Amino acid sequence: MTPIRTRFAPSPTGFLHLGHVVSAVHAQDLSRNGGFIIRIEDIDKQRCTPAFTTALIADLMWLGFTSGHPIRQQSSHFGEYETCLELLRRRGLLYPCTCSRQDIATHARLKAPDGSLVYPGTCRHRPVPTDRPVTWRLNMAAATAEVGSRMHWQEIDGNRVERDVSNFGDIVLGRRDSGVSYHLCVTHDDHVQDIDIVTRGRDLFEATAIHRLLQILLGYRKPRYAHHALLMAPDGRKLSKRDGSESVRSMKSRGMTPSEVRAAARSALIRADRSADT
């Protein structure tokens, strides 16, 4: 029987917590025949550490999550991402930008579908600077002139989603700090790992339009998508390491077994889905 490949892709910026386990369970449940794949998304050189990577993998092994293929660490594949950037640069689809976050916050007037500020295009027609580092932005008008702006994808519940990707404006694909952006890396990784179903939280639902655009521009295959509900903190924010959510290591120290942690994640996911539907 042909495998169905999914992926669980945490960032090693802290210890594994219940929200992570929810995502891992969700991905594993949708995989078939060894198709569950673990990926470490560690392009953030400031926040991701080798110690957290080691801890994440150890906690996943303790919980019984094993990758059907060697674990891919994004930090080992910067050359591949740079090749993707170069392909887009050669086609005239990228331009350099020297604007700071403060510059953008001061001049931006619109918000993208994911809540981020839409870049106002300040550097779009400026000459390439030679005296300072730059980010590389996708010229959205040029990109959509090639392939259109209406992006389509299929959720596993059968829902066909359509979004206008131009509403995101000129997104960053090459960063000053890491050299590459999340959007570019995950799109490339899902392609090279032959992911059939992209499983992740609903906070990334709208960004799927960006990933579909990059898939088309780079000639990549189109996967299906499965966005699960998010675990929320009592104040209504997404459960995260920054909010001090309990780690799997803490649960283990309290005497919980792997099966109990996984069961808690399944129950939390069911509650989150019900809450999201009401």
N, C-alpha and C positions, 0 to 999 in steps of 0.2 A: 504494500500500500504506500502511495506517495506521501512523504511527510508534509505537514503544514507548518511552516516556519513562523514563529513569533519571536519577539525579543523583549527582554527586561533590561533596561539601560539606566542604571543609577549613576549619579555623579558622586564621587568620593569627597564630599565636603563635610562629612560628619558620619556618625554611626547609623546603621540601618535602623529604621523605625517602622511602626505598624503601617503607615501609609505606603512605604516601600513594599512591604509584604503583600498588601492588597494588590499593588500593580504586578508583582511577581506571580501571585496566584491567578490573577486575571489572564496574564499572558500564557502561563502554563496550561490553564484550562482550555485555551483555544488552540494550542499546538497539538500536533499528532506525530507519532512515530519518531521521537527524538528531535522534533523541530523546535523545542524550546531553547533559545540562545541567550546567553548573558553577554552584555556589552558594558564596558566601563567608559562613561563619557567624562573624560578628565582633561578637556582642553583648557579649562580655567586654571592657569598656572599659579594664581595667587591663592585660591581657595581649595583646590584639590591637592591632596597629599598622598604619597606612597603608603603612609601608615593607615590612612582611612581606606585606601584601596585594599590593602591586605585584610583589614578588619571586615570590610563589606563582603569580600569573597569568603572569608572564614564563617561569617554569620549565615551567608546563603547556603554554604555546605552543611552547616549544623541544622538548618531548617529543611534540608533535603532537596534543595534546588541545584540541579547539575546542568551544565550547558551541553547541548548536543554537539557543539563545535567548540574549538579553542576560544577562550574568552578574548575578545578584541578590545584593546585599549586605544582610544582615539589618539592619545599622546604619542603613540608609535607610528602614526600614519599621517603626519603633517604633510609629507611630500605628496601624498595622493590628493589631499585637499588643495594644496597649492597648484597642482596640475589642473584641477577643476577651475580654479580662479583664473589661471592663465588662458584656458580655453575660452572663457567668457570675456576676458580682456581683449583677446585677439579678435573677437567678433564685435568689439565696440560696445559691449553691454555693461561695462563697469567704468566708473570714474572715481578719481581720488578725492577725498574729503578731509579737510583739516578742522572742521567745526568741533567744538567741545560740547559736552552735554549741556553746559550752561547756555551756550550759544543757541542750541536747538530749543531748550526750554523757553528761552526769551522770545524766539521768533516763530516757533511752530504755532499754528492756529487750529489744526485738526488732529483728531485722534483716530488711530487705526482700529479695525474690528477687535483686536486683542487688547485694546486699552493703551497701547504705546503711542507716543507722539509721532505724527507723520512729519518726516524731514521736509523742510520748506524748499529744498533744492538750491541752497546758497552756492554750493561749489560745482553745480552741474556743468557749467560752461567755463569754469576757470582753468587756467593752464596747470599742468602737473607741477606741484611744488618740489623743489629739490633740497630744501633746507630743513625739513621737519617730517616726522612720521605721519602717515596718513591711514585712514580707513578706506576700504574700497566698497562703494555702493553700487547696487544694481540700478541701472537706468530703467526704471519701470516702463516709461513710455516706449523706449526702444524695444524692450523685451516683449511687451504686449503687442507692439506693432508686428512682431514676427509671428507670435503664436496665439494672439487673442487674449482678452482679459478675463473671460468667464472660465473658471476652473471647476471641474466636476470630480467628485469621488464617491465611492460606495462604502457605506457603513455595513457592518456584518448583519445588522437587523434588516437589511434590504433597502434602507433609506438612501436615495440618491441626493447628494448635497451639491449645491451650486453656489459659488461665491465669486464676487468681482475682486480679483487680486490687486487691481490698481488702487484700491482703497488703502493699501498699506504704504504706498509711496515708495521712495527709493531706499530700500532696506540695506543694512550693512551685511556684506558677505565676507569681507576681510577685515579683521579687527586689528587695532594697534597692538594690543597686549598679547593675544594668542596667535594672531595671524589669520585666524579663520573664525567663522561664526557658527553658532549652534545649527542654524537652518541648513547651511551648506553641509556640515558634517553628518547630520542625521540622514539627510537625503542621500548622500553618497553611501553611507554605511548600510542603510536599508537596501540599497541596490546591490552592493557587492556581497552582502550576506544573503541575498535572495529571500528577503522577508516577504511572506505572503500576506500576513495581517499585521499591520502596525498597531500595537496595543499601547495605550497611554491614557493619562488623565484628561478630563474634559477641559482643563485649562489650556490645552494645546489644540482644541478643536478648530478654532478660527485660523490658526497658523498653518493648518493643512493646505490652505489655498496657496501659500508660499511654497510649500514642499511640492505640490503638484506642478507649479510653474517651473521650479528647478528641474523636476523630473523630465518635463517636456523639453526644456532648453538643453539638457545634457543627454537626452535620448535614453532615459532610464525607464524601466518597466513600471507599471502602475499597480501598487498593492491595494488591498482593501484596508479599512480602518475600523478600530474598535476603541472608542473613547469611554472610559469608565468614570463613574461619579467619584468625586474627591471626598476624602475624609476631612471634616472641618473641626477646627478648634472651637471651644465654647463661645468665643467672641465672633464666630462666623468666618474667620480666616482659614485658608488652606492649612492643614496640619503639616508642619515642617520642622526640620531640625532647629531652625532659628527660634521657634516658639517653645523650645524645650520639651518637645514630645518625647515620650518614653522610648528608649532604644530597645532593640531586641536583646542586647547584652544585659540590660537592666531586667528585662522579663526573665531571661535565663537565670540571672542571679537570684530572682525571687522564687525560683523553683519550677517555672513553667517549662513544659516539654515542647519540642518542635511541633508536635501535632496540636497542642493547645494554642500555640501562637498562630499557626495556620488557621485553626478553627476560629480564633478571634478575628483574624483578618477577613475570613469569609463572611462572618456575621456583620462586621463593620461595613463591608462592601454592600451587602444586601440592604442594610439600613440607609446607607448613603444613596443607593439607587432609588429606594422608595422615597426618600426625602427630596431627591432631585426631580422626581416625577410629580410631586404634589405642588 
